[in-house]
Amino acid sequence: MTNDDLELDGNWAVTPKKRNRDQILQTGPSLDAARFVDALAEHWQAVLLNDNFSWTDQRSDPDGTDEADGATSKRRKGGRVLEAVLASEAAPQSSKALGLKKWAKNRIATSWIAEAKSKKLAPLEVKELKPMTSWFLPCPPQLTVEQLPEWAAKAPSVLKGFGSEEPKKGSVKVLALCASTDRVFAIKAAWDAAFPHLKALALAAHGGGRKKDQVLRQAKALEQGTALAVATPARLSRLKAEGHIEMSKIGVVLLDLAKDVKRRDVLTLQDTRSDFFKFLREIQHLLPRSRKAAKAIPEGLTLLLCGLPA
């Protein structure tokens, strides 16, 4: 099952005929993926914020190219929202800092549109989240987590010393969010092999016993501080809800874009996507609100996307 199986309501379902991802990305305005995604994100933000918007009436084409007179106006499965999501998954064309930050913003924005469509959110709810380029570090998204320390040596000061310095008590230098427990432990294994002196902390359902006891053990480990904590969005939400994690002590929230065997990642698997956006809506007030603010704050919460398949 792939993103091509995304129904209009955002659910994953097997379809009789799967659409070709390359065909979608190579048709129409998708040829210029970056510009296309940006335009679609802007379009859907404007549409969703219309007080008269209804999820049951979505026949207008954002390009202004309606179907021929007399033709059925039935939308293709997934429609333009799906095209925007698929286009945003492509690697960024630019390696410049601003281009990387715009790509990260669009990746989040299109996923938020898909989430809003899936949950049929009201316009005021959609308005609660509008991603900004200032939220993100300009990281090449193809980097793996264990490659970040080398990149961090030349990166903004918020990641200075990542992978080499012992963390302060109670602090988390990087909090990585993954789509599954299996992925959590895959990242932990790769990190621990590269940095055995700074072992990663896994925050997911594991270890046996009651979930309440698991959460308490993980909360106690967080109190000691860690360079890297790897979590599922669901476990992170529970730790945060129970007061075991302080966002003010986290440097970077990293979103892992690696795909599972079904070609899904944390932003396309519906449960993890919902948990992530619930979390993002709660912490967005801590993120830099402008490019000037992002440059002026040497320490503070920022977002980073990596792990994109090459």
NUVEX-988314 format. One record per residue: x, y, z of N, C-alpha, C in turn; residue in one letter. Coordinates in steps of 0.05 Angstrom, whole numbers, always signed. Layout:
<atoms>
[[X; Y; Z]; [X; Y; Z]; [X; Y; Z]; "a"]
...
</atoms>
This chain:
<atoms>
[[+17; -24; +0]; [+0; +0; +0]; [+18; +25; +0]; "m"]
[[+12; +44; -16]; [+28; +68; -18]; [+10; +93; -15]; "t"]
[[+22; +116; -17]; [+7; +141; -15]; [-14; +142; -37]; "n"]
[[-10; +126; -59]; [-29; +126; -81]; [-55; +115; -72]; "d"]
[[-56; +101; -49]; [-81; +89; -40]; [-97; +108; -21]; "d"]
[[-89; +133; -19]; [-102; +152; -1]; [-129; +160; -13]; "l"]
[[-150; +153; +2]; [-177; +159; -7]; [-183; +189; -2]; "e"]
[[-205; +199; -12]; [-212; +227; -8]; [-215; +234; +22]; "l"]
[[-223; +214; +38]; [-227; +220; +66]; [-201; +216; +82]; "d"]
[[-179; +210; +68]; [-153; +207; +81]; [-147; +180; +91]; "g"]
[[-165; +160; +87]; [-160; +134; +98]; [-144; +117; +78]; "n"]
[[-130; +98; +88]; [-115; +80; +71]; [-132; +57; +63]; "w"]
[[-133; +51; +37]; [-150; +29; +28]; [-138; +18; +2]; "a"]
[[-141; -9; -2]; [-132; -21; -26]; [-151; -13; -48]; "v"]
[[-141; -4; -71]; [-157; +5; -93]; [-154; -15; -116]; "t"]
[[-174; -18; -133]; [-172; -37; -155]; [-149; -31; -174]; "p"]
[[-143; -5; -178]; [-122; +2; -196]; [-105; +23; -183]; "k"]
[[-80; +16; -177]; [-62; +35; -165]; [-51; +55; -185]; "k"]
[[-50; +80; -177]; [-39; +100; -195]; [-9; +101; -193]; "r"]
[[+4; +107; -215]; [+33; +108; -217]; [+43; +134; -205]; "n"]
[[+60; +132; -185]; [+70; +156; -171]; [+85; +175; -191]; "r"]
[[+101; +163; -208]; [+117; +179; -227]; [+98; +194; -246]; "d"]
[[+77; +181; -255]; [+58; +194; -273]; [+45; +218; -260]; "q"]
[[+39; +216; -234]; [+26; +238; -220]; [+46; +261; -218]; "i"]
[[+71; +255; -211]; [+91; +276; -207]; [+99; +289; -234]; "l"]
[[+95; +276; -256]; [+104; +286; -282]; [+82; +299; -298]; "q"]
[[+58; +301; -287]; [+36; +313; -303]; [+29; +341; -293]; "t"]
[[+21; +357; -313]; [+11; +384; -306]; [+32; +400; -292]; "g"]
[[+23; +417; -273]; [+41; +436; -259]; [+61; +421; -241]; "p"]
[[+57; +395; -237]; [+75; +381; -219]; [+104; +379; -230]; "s"]
[[+107; +387; -256]; [+134; +386; -268]; [+153; +404; -252]; "l"]
[[+143; +426; -242]; [+159; +443; -225]; [+148; +438; -197]; "d"]
[[+158; +417; -184]; [+146; +407; -159]; [+146; +428; -137]; "a"]
[[+168; +442; -134]; [+170; +461; -112]; [+149; +483; -115]; "a"]
[[+147; +495; -140]; [+128; +516; -144]; [+99; +506; -142]; "r"]
[[+95; +481; -152]; [+69; +469; -151]; [+60; +465; -123]; "f"]
[[+77; +453; -106]; [+70; +448; -78]; [+64; +474; -64]; "v"]
[[+81; +494; -69]; [+77; +520; -55]; [+49; +532; -63]; "d"]
[[+43; +530; -89]; [+17; +541; -99]; [-6; +526; -87]; "a"]
[[-4; +499; -87]; [-26; +483; -76]; [-30; +487; -47]; "l"]
[[-8; +490; -32]; [-10; +495; -3]; [-24; +522; +2]; "a"]
[[-15; +542; -13]; [-28; +569; -10]; [-58; +567; -18]; "e"]
[[-64; +553; -39]; [-91; +551; -49]; [-109; +537; -27]; "h"]
[[-100; +515; -17]; [-116; +500; +2]; [-118; +514; +29]; "w"]
[[-98; +528; +37]; [-100; +544; +61]; [-122; +565; +58]; "q"]
[[-122; +578; +34]; [-143; +599; +29]; [-171; +586; +28]; "a"]
[[-173; +563; +14]; [-199; +550; +12]; [-209; +541; +39]; "v"]
[[-192; +529; +54]; [-201; +518; +80]; [-209; +539; +100]; "l"]
[[-197; +563; +96]; [-204; +585; +115]; [-229; +600; +107]; "l"]
[[-241; +592; +85]; [-266; +604; +76]; [-288; +595; +95]; "n"]
[[-302; +613; +107]; [-323; +606; +126]; [-345; +589; +114]; "d"]
[[-349; +591; +87]; [-370; +576; +74]; [-360; +549; +62]; "n"]
[[-335; +542; +69]; [-324; +518; +57]; [-338; +493; +68]; "f"]
[[-342; +474; +50]; [-353; +448; +57]; [-337; +426; +44]; "s"]
[[-330; +405; +60]; [-314; +383; +50]; [-330; +367; +29]; "w"]
[[-356; +370; +28]; [-371; +355; +9]; [-374; +369; -18]; "t"]
[[-363; +393; -20]; [-364; +408; -45]; [-336; +417; -53]; "d"]
[[-322; +400; -68]; [-294; +405; -74]; [-289; +401; -104]; "q"]
[[-305; +414; -120]; [-304; +410; -149]; [-287; +431; -163]; "r"]
[[-279; +452; -150]; [-263; +472; -164]; [-234; +463; -167]; "s"]
[[-223; +469; -190]; [-195; +462; -196]; [-177; +485; -189]; "d"]
[[-157; +482; -172]; [-140; +504; -164]; [-125; +517; -188]; "p"]
[[-123; +502; -210]; [-109; +514; -233]; [-128; +530; -251]; "d"]
[[-154; +528; -244]; [-174; +542; -260]; [-180; +528; -286]; "g"]
[[-172; +503; -289]; [-177; +487; -313]; [-199; +467; -307]; "t"]
[[-225; +475; -309]; [-247; +458; -304]; [-250; +438; -327]; "d"]
[[-264; +417; -322]; [-268; +397; -343]; [-287; +408; -365]; "e"]
[[-287; +395; -388]; [-302; +405; -410]; [-332; +405; -403]; "a"]
[[-347; +424; -416]; [-376; +426; -411]; [-389; +399; -417]; "d"]
[[-407; +391; -399]; [-422; +366; -402]; [-407; +342; -391]; "g"]
[[-381; +345; -385]; [-366; +323; -374]; [-371; +321; -344]; "a"]
[[-370; +297; -334]; [-374; +292; -306]; [-351; +306; -290]; "t"]
[[-358; +320; -269]; [-338; +335; -254]; [-328; +318; -230]; "s"]
[[-330; +293; -233]; [-321; +275; -212]; [-290; +277; -209]; "k"]
[[-281; +281; -185]; [-252; +284; -181]; [-238; +256; -181]; "r"]
[[-213; +256; -190]; [-198; +231; -187]; [-194; +225; -158]; "r"]
[[-190; +200; -153]; [-185; +191; -125]; [-161; +205; -113]; "k"]
[[-165; +219; -91]; [-143; +234; -79]; [-142; +263; -88]; "g"]
[[-148; +268; -113]; [-149; +295; -124]; [-123; +311; -121]; "g"]
[[-127; +338; -121]; [-103; +356; -121]; [-89; +355; -94]; "r"]
[[-103; +349; -72]; [-89; +347; -47]; [-69; +324; -48]; "v"]
[[-77; +301; -59]; [-59; +279; -61]; [-35; +286; -79]; "l"]
[[-40; +300; -101]; [-18; +308; -118]; [+2; +326; -104]; "e"]
[[-9; +344; -87]; [+9; +362; -72]; [+26; +346; -52]; "a"]
[[+13; +326; -39]; [+28; +310; -19]; [+50; +294; -33]; "v"]
[[+43; +282; -56]; [+63; +266; -71]; [+86; +284; -81]; "l"]
[[+79; +307; -92]; [+100; +325; -102]; [+118; +334; -79]; "a"]
[[+107; +339; -56]; [+123; +348; -33]; [+142; +327; -23]; "s"]
[[+137; +302; -30]; [+155; +280; -21]; [+181; +280; -37]; "e"]
[[+181; +292; -61]; [+205; +292; -77]; [+227; +308; -64]; "a"]
[[+252; +300; -67]; [+275; +314; -55]; [+276; +342; -65]; "a"]
[[+284; +361; -49]; [+286; +389; -58]; [+306; +393; -80]; "p"]
[[+301; +411; -98]; [+319; +417; -120]; [+342; +434; -111]; "q"]
[[+337; +451; -92]; [+358; +470; -83]; [+373; +459; -58]; "s"]
[[+399; +465; -57]; [+414; +458; -33]; [+420; +482; -16]; "s"]
[[+409; +505; -24]; [+413; +530; -9]; [+395; +529; +16]; "k"]
[[+403; +544; +36]; [+389; +543; +62]; [+360; +551; +59]; "a"]
[[+354; +572; +45]; [+326; +581; +43]; [+310; +560; +27]; "l"]
[[+321; +549; +6]; [+307; +528; -9]; [+301; +504; +7]; "g"]
[[+319; +495; +24]; [+315; +472; +42]; [+293; +478; +63]; "l"]
[[+293; +502; +73]; [+273; +509; +93]; [+245; +512; +80]; "k"]
[[+244; +522; +56]; [+218; +523; +42]; [+208; +496; +36]; "k"]
[[+226; +478; +28]; [+218; +450; +22]; [+206; +437; +48]; "w"]
[[+219; +441; +70]; [+210; +430; +96]; [+183; +441; +103]; "a"]
[[+180; +468; +99]; [+154; +480; +105]; [+132; +469; +88]; "k"]
[[+137; +466; +62]; [+117; +455; +44]; [+110; +426; +50]; "n"]
[[+130; +411; +59]; [+125; +383; +66]; [+105; +381; +89]; "r"]
[[+109; +398; +109]; [+91; +399; +132]; [+64; +410; +124]; "i"]
[[+64; +432; +108]; [+39; +445; +100]; [+21; +427; +84]; "a"]
[[+32; +412; +65]; [+15; +394; +49]; [+4; +371; +66]; "t"]
[[+21; +361; +85]; [+11; +340; +103]; [-11; +350; +121]; "s"]
[[-9; +375; +130]; [-29; +387; +146]; [-56; +390; +131]; "w"]
[[-54; +397; +105]; [-77; +398; +88]; [-91; +371; +86]; "i"]
[[-74; +350; +82]; [-85; +323; +80]; [-98; +315; +107]; "a"]
[[-85; +322; +129]; [-97; +316; +155]; [-123; +331; +160]; "e"]
[[-124; +356; +152]; [-149; +372; +154]; [-171; +359; +138]; "a"]
[[-164; +350; +114]; [-184; +338; +96]; [-193; +311; +108]; "k"]
[[-175; +296; +119]; [-182; +270; +130]; [-201; +273; +154]; "s"]
[[-195; +293; +171]; [-211; +297; +195]; [-234; +316; +191]; "k"]
[[-236; +327; +167]; [-257; +347; +161]; [-258; +369; +182]; "k"]
[[-235; +381; +186]; [-232; +402; +206]; [-247; +427; +197]; "l"]
[[-257; +441; +217]; [-270; +467; +212]; [-249; +488; +204]; "a"]
[[-257; +509; +190]; [-238; +530; +182]; [-222; +541; +205]; "p"]
[[-235; +546; +227]; [-220; +557; +250]; [-199; +538; +261]; "l"]
[[-204; +512; +259]; [-185; +492; +268]; [-161; +492; +249]; "e"]
[[-167; +493; +223]; [-145; +494; +203]; [-127; +518; +207]; "v"]
[[-139; +540; +214]; [-125; +565; +218]; [-106; +565; +241]; "k"]
[[-109; +545; +259]; [-92; +543; +283]; [-63; +537; +276]; "e"]
[[-58; +526; +252]; [-31; +518; +245]; [-24; +528; +217]; "l"]
[[-4; +545; +215]; [+6; +554; +189]; [+36; +552; +190]; "k"]
[[+48; +531; +179]; [+77; +528; +180]; [+93; +551; +168]; "p"]
[[+116; +557; +180]; [+133; +580; +171]; [+161; +569; +166]; "m"]
[[+175; +582; +147]; [+202; +573; +141]; [+220; +577; +165]; "t"]
[[+214; +596; +182]; [+231; +602; +205]; [+231; +580; +226]; "s"]
[[+213; +561; +224]; [+211; +539; +243]; [+234; +519; +239]; "w"]
[[+245; +518; +215]; [+262; +495; +206]; [+292; +502; +204]; "f"]
[[+308; +482; +210]; [+336; +483; +204]; [+341; +474; +175]; "l"]
[[+359; +487; +161]; [+364; +480; +133]; [+381; +455; +129]; "p"]
[[+369; +433; +136]; [+384; +407; +136]; [+378; +392; +110]; "c"]
[[+398; +382; +96]; [+393; +364; +73]; [+376; +341; +82]; "p"]
[[+352; +336; +71]; [+334; +316; +82]; [+343; +287; +78]; "p"]
[[+363; +283; +60]; [+372; +256; +55]; [+391; +246; +77]; "q"]
[[+399; +264; +95]; [+417; +256; +117]; [+403; +236; +135]; "l"]
[[+418; +217; +146]; [+408; +199; +167]; [+414; +212; +194]; "t"]
[[+401; +202; +215]; [+404; +214; +241]; [+434; +212; +250]; "v"]
[[+447; +189; +245]; [+474; +186; +254]; [+494; +203; +238]; "e"]
[[+485; +214; +215]; [+502; +233; +200]; [+499; +261; +209]; "q"]
[[+480; +267; +226]; [+474; +294; +234]; [+497; +308; +249]; "l"]
[[+512; +293; +268]; [+533; +307; +282]; [+554; +319; +263]; "p"]
[[+561; +306; +241]; [+580; +317; +222]; [+569; +342; +210]; "e"]
[[+543; +341; +202]; [+531; +365; +191]; [+528; +387; +212]; "w"]
[[+522; +379; +237]; [+518; +398; +258]; [+543; +414; +265]; "a"]
[[+567; +403; +258]; [+591; +418; +264]; [+592; +444; +248]; "a"]
[[+577; +445; +226]; [+576; +470; +209]; [+549; +482; +210]; "k"]
[[+531; +472; +228]; [+503; +481; +228]; [+499; +503; +249]; "a"]
[[+475; +514; +251]; [+468; +534; +271]; [+475; +524; +299]; "p"]
[[+479; +543; +317]; [+489; +537; +344]; [+470; +519; +360]; "s"]
[[+445; +517; +353]; [+426; +501; +368]; [+435; +472; +368]; "v"]
[[+451; +463; +348]; [+460; +435; +347]; [+490; +433; +352]; "l"]
[[+502; +454; +361]; [+531; +454; +367]; [+537; +433; +388]; "k"]
[[+556; +416; +383]; [+564; +396; +402]; [+548; +371; +401]; "g"]
[[+528; +369; +383]; [+512; +345; +381]; [+529; +321; +373]; "f"]
[[+528; +301; +390]; [+543; +277; +384]; [+570; +276; +397]; "g"]
[[+579; +299; +409]; [+605; +299; +421]; [+604; +308; +451]; "s"]
[[+585; +324; +458]; [+583; +335; +485]; [+562; +319; +501]; "e"]
[[+568; +315; +527]; [+549; +303; +545]; [+525; +322; +549]; "e"]
[[+501; +311; +548]; [+477; +328; +551]; [+474; +338; +580]; "p"]
[[+462; +361; +583]; [+456; +372; +610]; [+434; +355; +622]; "k"]
[[+433; +355; +648]; [+413; +339; +662]; [+385; +349; +655]; "k"]
[[+368; +330; +647]; [+340; +336; +640]; [+336; +347; +612]; "g"]
[[+358; +351; +597]; [+355; +362; +570]; [+356; +340; +549]; "s"]
[[+344; +347; +526]; [+344; +329; +503]; [+354; +346; +479]; "v"]
[[+378; +340; +469]; [+389; +356; +447]; [+372; +353; +422]; "k"]
[[+365; +328; +415]; [+349; +322; +392]; [+328; +302; +399]; "v"]
[[+303; +308; +393]; [+281; +290; +396]; [+271; +281; +369]; "l"]
[[+276; +256; +362]; [+268; +245; +336]; [+241; +231; +337]; "a"]
[[+224; +237; +319]; [+197; +224; +318]; [+196; +205; +294]; "l"]
[[+187; +181; +299]; [+186; +160; +278]; [+159; +148; +275]; "c"]
[[+155; +134; +254]; [+128; +123; +248]; [+122; +98; +263]; "a"]
[[+141; +84; +274]; [+136; +58; +287]; [+157; +52; +308]; "s"]
[[+151; +33; +326]; [+170; +24; +346]; [+194; +11; +332]; "t"]
[[+189; -4; +311]; [+211; -17; +296]; [+231; +4; +286]; "d"]
[[+220; +26; +276]; [+238; +47; +266]; [+252; +61; +288]; "r"]
[[+240; +64; +311]; [+253; +75; +335]; [+278; +60; +341]; "v"]
[[+276; +33; +342]; [+299; +17; +349]; [+319; +14; +327]; "f"]
[[+311; +17; +302]; [+330; +18; +280]; [+348; +42; +282]; "a"]
[[+336; +66; +288]; [+351; +90; +291]; [+370; +88; +315]; "i"]
[[+359; +78; +337]; [+375; +75; +362]; [+399; +57; +357]; "k"]
[[+395; +35; +343]; [+417; +16; +338]; [+439; +29; +321]; "a"]
[[+431; +44; +300]; [+450; +58; +283]; [+465; +79; +298]; "a"]
[[+451; +94; +315]; [+463; +115; +331]; [+482; +104; +352]; "w"]
[[+474; +83; +366]; [+490; +71; +387]; [+516; +59; +376]; "d"]
[[+515; +49; +351]; [+539; +38; +338]; [+558; +60; +331]; "a"]
[[+548; +83; +323]; [+565; +105; +315]; [+575; +122; +339]; "a"]
[[+558; +123; +360]; [+565; +139; +384]; [+560; +123; +410]; "f"]
[[+576; +103; +415]; [+571; +85; +438]; [+573; +100; +465]; "p"]
[[+586; +123; +465]; [+589; +138; +490]; [+564; +155; +496]; "h"]
[[+547; +158; +476]; [+523; +174; +479]; [+499; +159; +469]; "l"]
[[+491; +138; +483]; [+470; +121; +473]; [+443; +135; +472]; "k"]
[[+428; +129; +451]; [+401; +141; +447]; [+381; +129; +467]; "a"]
[[+361; +145; +473]; [+339; +136; +490]; [+315; +130; +474]; "l"]
[[+304; +106; +476]; [+280; +98; +461]; [+255; +104; +477]; "a"]
[[+237; +119; +465]; [+211; +126; +478]; [+189; +114; +461]; "l"]
[[+183; +89; +467]; [+162; +75; +452]; [+151; +52; +469]; "a"]
[[+131; +39; +460]; [+120; +16; +474]; [+138; -8; +472]; "a"]
[[+153; -14; +493]; [+171; -37; +493]; [+179; -42; +522]; "h"]
[[+192; -64; +526]; [+203; -70; +552]; [+186; -87; +570]; "g"]
[[+162; -94; +561]; [+145; -111; +578]; [+132; -96; +601]; "g"]
[[+114; -109; +614]; [+99; -97; +637]; [+77; -78; +628]; "g"]
[[+65; -65; +647]; [+44; -47; +641]; [+54; -22; +627]; "r"]
[[+38; -10; +610]; [+46; +14; +596]; [+53; +37; +616]; "k"]
[[+38; +38; +638]; [+43; +58; +658]; [+71; +56; +669]; "k"]
[[+79; +31; +674]; [+106; +26; +685]; [+128; +33; +664]; "d"]
[[+122; +27; +638]; [+141; +34; +617]; [+145; +64; +615]; "q"]
[[+122; +79; +617]; [+123; +108; +616]; [+140; +119; +639]; "v"]
[[+136; +108; +663]; [+151; +118; +686]; [+181; +112; +683]; "l"]
[[+188; +89; +672]; [+216; +83; +668]; [+229; +102; +648]; "r"]
[[+214; +108; +627]; [+224; +126; +607]; [+226; +155; +617]; "q"]
[[+207; +162; +634]; [+207; +189; +646]; [+232; +192; +664]; "a"]
[[+238; +171; +679]; [+262; +172; +697]; [+287; +174; +680]; "k"]
[[+288; +160; +658]; [+312; +162; +640]; [+314; +191; +628]; "a"]
[[+292; +203; +622]; [+292; +230; +611]; [+304; +250; +631]; "l"]
[[+299; +246; +656]; [+309; +264; +677]; [+340; +265; +677]; "e"]
[[+353; +244; +667]; [+382; +243; +667]; [+393; +259; +643]; "q"]
[[+376; +265; +623]; [+385; +279; +599]; [+396; +260; +578]; "g"]
[[+393; +267; +553]; [+403; +250; +531]; [+409; +267; +506]; "t"]
[[+429; +259; +491]; [+435; +273; +466]; [+413; +268; +446]; "a"]
[[+403; +243; +445]; [+383; +236; +425]; [+361; +218; +438]; "l"]
[[+336; +228; +437]; [+313; +211; +445]; [+298; +205; +419]; "a"]
[[+290; +180; +416]; [+276; +171; +392]; [+249; +161; +401]; "v"]
[[+228; +173; +390]; [+201; +168; +400]; [+181; +163; +378]; "a"]
[[+159; +150; +385]; [+136; +150; +368]; [+118; +173; +377]; "t"]
[[+103; +186; +359]; [+87; +208; +367]; [+67; +201; +390]; "p"]
[[+57; +177; +390]; [+37; +169; +410]; [+50; +169; +438]; "a"]
[[+74; +157; +441]; [+87; +156; +467]; [+96; +184; +475]; "r"]
[[+105; +200; +456]; [+112; +228; +463]; [+88; +243; +474]; "l"]
[[+65; +239; +461]; [+41; +253; +471]; [+34; +245; +499]; "s"]
[[+38; +220; +505]; [+31; +211; +533]; [+51; +222; +553]; "r"]
[[+77; +222; +546]; [+97; +233; +564]; [+92; +262; +569]; "l"]
[[+85; +277; +548]; [+80; +305; +550]; [+55; +310; +567]; "k"]
[[+34; +295; +562]; [+8; +298; +576]; [+11; +293; +605]; "a"]
[[+29; +275; +613]; [+32; +268; +641]; [+54; +285; +654]; "e"]
[[+65; +304; +640]; [+84; +323; +651]; [+112; +312; +655]; "g"]
[[+119; +291; +639]; [+146; +279; +642]; [+167; +291; +624]; "h"]
[[+158; +309; +605]; [+178; +320; +587]; [+172; +350; +584]; "i"]
[[+194; +366; +586]; [+192; +395; +585]; [+202; +404; +557]; "e"]
[[+185; +416; +542]; [+193; +425; +515]; [+214; +446; +516]; "m"]
[[+215; +461; +537]; [+236; +482; +539]; [+264; +471; +541]; "s"]
[[+266; +445; +547]; [+292; +432; +550]; [+300; +416; +525]; "k"]
[[+284; +419; +504]; [+290; +405; +479]; [+301; +424; +459]; "i"]
[[+322; +416; +445]; [+335; +434; +425]; [+322; +432; +398]; "g"]
[[+320; +408; +388]; [+309; +404; +360]; [+290; +381; +360]; "v"]
[[+267; +385; +347]; [+249; +363; +342]; [+254; +353; +313]; "v"]
[[+262; +329; +310]; [+270; +318; +284]; [+248; +299; +275]; "l"]
[[+239; +303; +250]; [+219; +286; +238]; [+232; +266; +219]; "l"]
[[+230; +241; +225]; [+243; +220; +209]; [+225; +213; +185]; "d"]
[[+235; +217; +161]; [+219; +213; +137]; [+224; +186; +123]; "l"]
[[+238; +168; +137]; [+243; +142; +126]; [+217; +127; +122]; "a"]
[[+215; +111; +101]; [+190; +97; +96]; [+191; +68; +105]; "k"]
[[+168; +57; +112]; [+167; +29; +120]; [+163; +12; +95]; "d"]
[[+159; -14; +99]; [+156; -32; +76]; [+132; -26; +59]; "v"]
[[+113; -12; +70]; [+89; -4; +54]; [+91; +24; +44]; "k"]
[[+116; +35; +44]; [+121; +62; +33]; [+107; +84; +48]; "r"]
[[+104; +81; +74]; [+91; +101; +90]; [+111; +113; +110]; "r"]
[[+108; +138; +116]; [+125; +151; +136]; [+108; +164; +157]; "d"]
[[+120; +179; +175]; [+106; +190; +198]; [+85; +211; +189]; "v"]
[[+88; +222; +165]; [+69; +242; +155]; [+48; +230; +137]; "l"]
[[+50; +205; +129]; [+30; +193; +112]; [+15; +170; +126]; "t"]
[[+25; +160; +147]; [+10; +140; +163]; [-9; +156; +181]; "l"]
[[-35; +151; +178]; [-55; +169; +189]; [-53; +172; +219]; "q"]
[[-49; +151; +234]; [-47; +153; +264]; [-24; +170; +273]; "d"]
[[+0; +164; +262]; [+23; +180; +270]; [+21; +209; +260]; "t"]
[[+10; +213; +237]; [+6; +240; +227]; [-12; +256; +246]; "r"]
[[-34; +244; +254]; [-52; +258; +273]; [-39; +264; +299]; "s"]
[[-24; +245; +310]; [-9; +250; +335]; [+11; +272; +332]; "d"]
[[+26; +272; +309]; [+46; +292; +305]; [+34; +320; +303]; "f"]
[[+12; +323; +288]; [+0; +349; +286]; [-13; +359; +312]; "f"]
[[-23; +341; +328]; [-33; +348; +354]; [-10; +360; +371]; "k"]
[[+13; +347; +369]; [+37; +356; +383]; [+47; +383; +372]; "f"]
[[+47; +385; +346]; [+58; +409; +333]; [+40; +434; +340]; "l"]
[[+14; +429; +341]; [-4; +452; +348]; [+1; +461; +377]; "r"]
[[+9; +442; +394]; [+14; +449; +422]; [+41; +464; +426]; "e"]
[[+60; +459; +408]; [+87; +471; +413]; [+93; +494; +394]; "i"]
[[+75; +500; +375]; [+83; +520; +354]; [+89; +547; +366]; "q"]
[[+78; +554; +389]; [+84; +580; +401]; [+112; +582; +411]; "h"]
[[+126; +559; +413]; [+154; +559; +422]; [+174; +561; +398]; "l"]
[[+163; +559; +373]; [+180; +559; +350]; [+185; +588; +341]; "l"]
[[+208; +593; +327]; [+214; +621; +318]; [+192; +630; +299]; "p"]
[[+183; +655; +302]; [+161; +666; +286]; [+170; +681; +261]; "r"]
[[+195; +687; +258]; [+205; +701; +235]; [+234; +693; +229]; "s"]
[[+243; +698; +205]; [+271; +692; +198]; [+290; +707; +216]; "r"]
[[+283; +732; +222]; [+300; +749; +239]; [+302; +737; +267]; "k"]
[[+279; +727; +278]; [+278; +715; +304]; [+294; +689; +305]; "a"]
[[+293; +674; +283]; [+307; +648; +281]; [+338; +653; +283]; "a"]
[[+347; +675; +270]; [+375; +681; +271]; [+384; +693; +298]; "k"]
[[+365; +706; +312]; [+371; +719; +337]; [+371; +701; +361]; "a"]
[[+359; +677; +358]; [+357; +659; +381]; [+377; +636; +378]; "i"]
[[+400; +636; +392]; [+419; +615; +389]; [+410; +589; +401]; "p"]
[[+393; +590; +421]; [+383; +566; +434]; [+352; +568; +434]; "e"]
[[+339; +548; +425]; [+310; +548; +424]; [+299; +526; +407]; "g"]
[[+274; +520; +410]; [+262; +497; +396]; [+260; +503; +366]; "l"]
[[+270; +484; +350]; [+267; +485; +321]; [+261; +458; +310]; "t"]
[[+252; +457; +285]; [+245; +432; +272]; [+266; +424; +251]; "l"]
[[+268; +398; +246]; [+287; +389; +226]; [+275; +363; +213]; "l"]
[[+277; +361; +187]; [+267; +338; +172]; [+291; +323; +160]; "l"]
[[+293; +297; +164]; [+315; +282; +151]; [+306; +253; +148]; "c"]
[[+324; +237; +137]; [+317; +209; +133]; [+303; +203; +107]; "g"]
[[+300; +223; +89]; [+286; +220; +64]; [+301; +200; +46]; "l"]
[[+287; +180; +35]; [+301; +160; +18]; [+315; +173; -5]; "p"]
[[+338; +165; -11]; [+354; +176; -34]; [+340; +170; -60]; "a"]
</atoms>
